[in-house]
Amino acid sequence: MVLTSLKLTIERILQDEEQILKRVEKEPDISTRQLAAEVGVSLIVVHHTLKGQSLHPYHVQKVQALEFVDCPCPVIYCIGSQG
């Protein structure tokens, strides 16, 4: 009886993970909260599933414009390392 319920639990976990990964593949910019709500699992389960696949949630940060000082300058680095 215990083995049967354990087997069902493991099957459910695998199904949830599969749903999460398919959903992320279909829509990579979905929020983790929305994903958890759609699949019916906790936010922690979503994070653990993504982390297990070396995927990391992120937020796109909009900027008005990149400035010269925003980018490291490889020429200055090379000159500085010579001497």
N, C-alpha and C positions, 0 to 999 in steps of 0.2 A: 504494500500500500504506500509506504513512504517512498520507495523507488519510483513508483508510478507518478506521484506528485512531483518528485524531483525531476523526472524526465520531462514532464509537462512544463515545469518552470524553465528548464534549460531550452526547450523548444520555443517557448514564448520569448525568451531573451534573444535567441538567435533570429527569430522573426522580426522582433523590434529593431535589432541592429541592421538587418537587411533592409527594412523599410527606411530607416534613417539614412543609410548610405545611398540607397536609390534616390531618395528625395533630394539629397545634397547634390548628387550627380546631375539630376534633372534641373535643379535650381540652386546653383552654388552660392548665391547671395541671400539665401533664406536666413532669417534670424533663428538663433538657437531656441528662443522662447516659442516662436511660432512652430518650429519643428517639433518640439516637445509636446505642444498642445495637439498638433495634428496626429502624431503617432500615439499619443496617450501615455507618455512616460514622463519621468521627472527630467528637469534640466540637467541634473548630474549624470543621468544615463546618457543623454545626448553628448555631453562633454566627454565622458569616458569612451564612448563609441568613436567619436571623432579622434580623440587622442590615440586610441588603439590603432588607428589607421594613419597616424602621423598627419592628421588634418587639424588645423587650428582656426577657430573662429576669429574673425577680424571685422573691424569697422573701417569703411572707406572714409578718409578724411579729406574733405574738399578744401582747397586753398585757392586764393584768387590768382596768384601767379608765383612761379618760382623765380627767385632772385639768384644772382651770381653767388652770393654768400651761402646759399642753401646747398650748393654742390661742392664737395671737396675737389680741390684743384690738383690733379695728378702731377702737373708740371712743377708746382711749388713743392710738392712732396718729394719728387725726384731730385730737384736742385738741393733741397735741404738735406737729403740723405747722403749726398756726395761729399759734403764736407764742411 
